Amino acid sequence: MIPSVRSNNINVTIIDYGVGNLLSVQRAFAHLGARAEVISDPETAANAARLVLPGVGAFGNAMKELRRLGLAEAVQAYGESG
């Protein structure tokens, strides 16, 4: 998978929900040649071609933030879209 990322300039959408080190995630994708956009808009998240939800150690707190920002439903819609 990594070679295809480097050769295709893939766009990646990273969800910013107030936790995690997003800069490191964004830099990792950039290093692989992907264009990574950090967003916190539910509509953009639901319509992303490739969506990244950075993990954290305390996912219960992360889910609270996703719900508060209206992003939980967007992530679910993205997952259900296939």
Buried (B, 14 or more C-beta within 10 A) or exposed (E): EEEEBEEEEBEBBBBBBBBBEBEEBBEEBEEBBBEBBBBBBBEBBBBBEBBBBBEBEEEEEBBBBBEEBEBBEBBEBBEEEE
